[in-house]
Every structure is written in structure tokens, then in C-alpha cells.
Amino acid sequence: MPHRDRRPEFRRSIATTSATQITSPIQYVELKLPGAAARLRGLVMALYVPRPYFQSYPDDEGYFGRFGGNHYPPELRPALEELASSYRELHQTPEFQRELNKVRVGLQGRPTPIHYLENISSQVNGAQIYVKREDLNHTGAHKINHCVGFALLAKKMGKKKLIAETGAGQHGVALATAAAYFGLECEIHMGEVDIAKQRSNVGRMQLLGARVVPASTGQSTLKEASDSAFNAYVEQHADALYAIGSAIGPHPFPMIVRDFQRVVGQEAREQFSSVTNGSLPEHVVACVAGGSNAMGLYSGFIDDPGVVLHAVEPRGISDEPGQHAATLSYGRLGTLHGARSVVLQKDDGSPARVSSVASGLAYPGVGPEIAMLHETGRLSIAAVSNEEALSTFSRLAKSEGIIPALESAHALAFAIQLASQRPSSERILVNLSGRGDKDVDFVFENYGIGVSPANS
């Protein structure tokens, strides 16, 4: 039966009316609540997010509330049904989990640690900031968590090739790495703008044996790369598996990516409790576009109503249309890449232009699970500008000796601002989802932040 949902139409976030009234350098797009009120809100929201959460979402049709589903052409449905069936059959078997854990430990270097940002926390003189060091994964980001999962799944399904899109290149490098490890072919689609911006990652993908396919239509960024990769998958699905780059797309992709990323939250919960004598963080923060890194970290705390989950969006250059990629703030109900979600759209309903200094956040939509969590109130959202992210990129390097990915710098910028407004008794956990090696040349060439290599 077709999915039927009688809930009211999507209500726009109060961001559109309240953001300009907020004087903080980082603009919240939901009202900030004191600790007690935030915990009370979490208790109320627990009524809307059933426990255990992961047994409730997605439903059998791939919906997270009214978001998600499978809205792709009929000719692709047999491939998606094959993927869903194979995933259900294989992923929880002892053999699959044993092989996956072997790769996570030996190739990736898991578990990744939790680290206290002592210097920045001291500078802020407010809440304490901790980071989950996903940047320490082999290949430099959280992306390899689901890439090795997809590669192992492809091997078990008898597929010969992995196809995917990439924005900043981290997903492309991670998938090329996983393909090389498992002896699979690899085809990565990447926007021409991002190819020019992320030259080092393009070289790494090619060194690992991947074929990099330029996407030259539209803005030639992540959305166009996704279009190109999906089209390639339609043509090659008999022998290839589409290893999508985030928790987006038609069912079962959002579920599969989330499940492979849950290792982040599972580790983080245990580690945080260990280093804080049994406590949980009051706040959990992640940058958001598709939502793979966010859902990974959120997964460890989503059933804890006293933990506020924060989603940080790219405010880009300004709040004007086409100058940002703040989908939860300014988007509306739509369909993008085969899933019903919240989408930044033009008046005619087509995807809007987006802008962000972080290639991995330059996407005109969010994953359906992120959309559902926002609509139910489980997520508190904020938006960070290019300038704020770049400032934090430099600050973390100089204060802590860690160069974050520009994507992660958005989450860290918000966390620093939040910490300045919260008491020292509270703790904030941030997903440091990737390292910034890929961004250094771009930042030097375009913004001159830090010490130029020529003068070092």
C-alpha cells in the first residue's frame, strides 16, 4: 500500500522570523533554553520519539514519520529491493559483524577517542567541550564507517563495483580505500567546482584506483554529483552497488548509512561515561547536511531525553537565497534524490542554489531522519556562517593543535558559542567528523588564514 500520512503540512522553522533578532555572532534558529527547560523539553519530546528508537524508525516502507520512502523510478526499484533484502539478511549475522569489526579495528583504527578541548574550554570559561575524534579514522573522516560496510555488503552480494558521489572528497577517498581493500572497482562522481577545490583528495582517489567522473551540470557541486552517480547506478545496478555518501536517498540508503555510523555513538556513550565518572553530556553537537556524521553521534544519546541534540547548518555568506545551505532553517517539504524530506527550493519546486565554504555541506536538502527529528522537536538547530567556521578552523589549530575539516568547524564554532553561555558544570560533546588537511590549500589561497607555507 502507498504510504499515507495525515499529519499537517511542514511548518517552517521560526528561523525565518527570529534569526535576525538574535545578537549572538552565531544565529540560533530555535530559542535557546536554559538547562532545566532543555531537559524538560527533552522529556516532552520523548513522547514523540518512542523507545527503543531504532526499532521504530524507519518503518517497513522506509519512512521516518512522513519523511523518506522510495520515490525513485520503477526501473530502479528491483535493485533497491535487492539491496534492502540482502542488508536485512546479512548485516546482523555474526560472520558479517566479525568481518566488519576486523576491518574497523585493523584498517580504520577504531575505536576513535574522545578528547577534552582543555585550552579552548579554559578560554571560553563556560561549559566544557569534548570532541569525538572521527578525524583520526584512516582516510581522515567518519565516512569510512559506512564505506567499509557498503564494500563488505557488495562483496557478499557478488557485486564487482562501487559507485558513489562526493563533495569534499572525504567520502570518495574512503570508498576508494574500501574498494581497494575488498578488491572492487570504484567510480566516484564529483562536481567540477569541488574537483578544483579539493585537488589533493582527487589525487588520493586516483592513487587508490578509483575513476573520478566530473559532474559539470548546474552548480557542478554535490547535488549534481549525486544526480550523476544515481544515473550511473541506474545503468549499472546489475553488477554495481551504490554506496551513497550520506544518510540521504531512497530507502534503504538512509537506514543503512545510519546503522553503519552507529559505531560512533556507541563508542562515544561508553567513552564519555568513562571519562566523566558515569555522566552523559548535556549537549551533543554535529554539523548537518545529509546527516551521516550527525546520526552516527546522535545514535548514542537519542533515547536520553536529558541530552539536547544540536544540528548545525551552513549559513554561508548570508541568509539570502542562494547564499547558504541552511535547509532546516529555510527549506520546505519536497522530494530530492528519491526521498521525501526538507529541501531548499525555488518557487517552481526545483532545488535551489546553495553556498558554503565547506563542500560537504553544500547540499540543498537534509536526510529524512534529520527532517523527522527536527519536526518532532528532538533537534535544536543553529546556523554558522563561512566567516565563523573559518575563524574556528584557525582557532582550533592554534589552540589545540588540531586542524578540523571545514565541515566540522561549523559544529565547533557553534559549540564554542554555546559553551560561553552555559555554566562550567555542563559538558558539550562535538563530532569532530573530519580533519582539515583537504582544506588547508583552499583556505590559504582564498582567505590567507594562518601562516602561509611559504613563510613557515
Buried (B, 14 or more C-beta within 10 A) or exposed (E): EEBEEEEEEBEBBBBEEBBEEBEEEBBBBBEBBEBEEBBBBBEEBBEEBEEEBBEEBBEEEBBBBBBBBBBBEEEBEEBBEBBBEBBEEBBEEEEBEEBBEEBBEEBBEBBBEBBBBEBBBEBBEBBBBBBBBBBBBBBBBBBBBBBBBBBBBBBBBEBBBBBBBBBBBBBBBBBBBBBBBBEBBBBBBBBBBBBEBBBBBBEBBBEBEBBBBBBEEBBBBBBBBBBBBBEBBBEBBEEBBBBBBBBBBBBBBBBBBBBBBBBBBBBBBEBBBEEBEEEBBBBBBBBBBBBBBBBBBBBBBBBBBBBBBBBBBBBBBEBEBBBBBBBBBBBBBBBBBBBBBBBBBEEEEEBBBBBBBBBBBBBBBBBBBBBBBBBBBBBBBBBBBBBBBBBBBBBBBEBBEBBBBBBBBBBBBBBBBBBBEBEEEBBBBBBBBBBBEBBBBBBBEEBEBBEEEEEE
